[in-house]
Amino acid sequence: MHISEGVLPPQVWIGGFVVAGGILAATVRKMKTDELPKISVITAVFFVASLINVPLGPTSVHLLLIGLVGVVLGWTAFVSIFLGLTLQALLFQFGGVTALGANACMMGIPALCAYGIFSLRKRFKIKHREAVFGAIAGASGTLLAGIFLAGFLALSGDQFYGVAKLALLAHIPVMIIEGAVTGFAAAFLHKVKPEILEGNALDASRY
């Protein structure tokens, strides 16, 4: 799902850096030093998972795990994804440096949305709510990232319209897989180490 170097026009990738920089500054303020080990582990998982690409015509698909990143890290999910994408761009030329801001927005904003969706679980008294809301968060994060990707490609010129449509359609099966993986992971973490998830409850008083 990475947008490659040279695809986006200057006004789009510059705008991506402006938005990403603003979100990064806001979310870094919410970081705590005791969260760094968890952020490091989840960043490593995201880094490895999103390196494995499956070619599909003029585009490619891969696991994103941005829903899982949001579920586990909460507000600091954007920081984790930005770090992972930066390392991928510098070490493996995945996405490229100029597209880094747009790629961060494309995956980081959906991760924050996934966190918001998962945080709603406490309002519902249903069985297996961690699994249910984890699955919804994982699928929604992937869907939103696909919409961002299609939008960025569409802004890059008429020649990318076809690729934008294909990229969005190609991520429908990925959305299902991501939902299943995130739902299972959320249920498992709730069972064996619930404090990992409890630490990300929405609580404005902490800040």
PyMOL commands that set and color helices and strands:
alter all, ss='L'
color gray80, all
select helices_A, chain A and resi 10-28+33-49+66-92+100-123+129-155+158-192+195-198+204-206
alter helices_A, ss='H'
color red, helices_A
select strands_A, chain A and resi 54-56+59-61
alter strands_A, ss='S'
color yellow, strands_A
deselect
rebuild
show_as cartoon
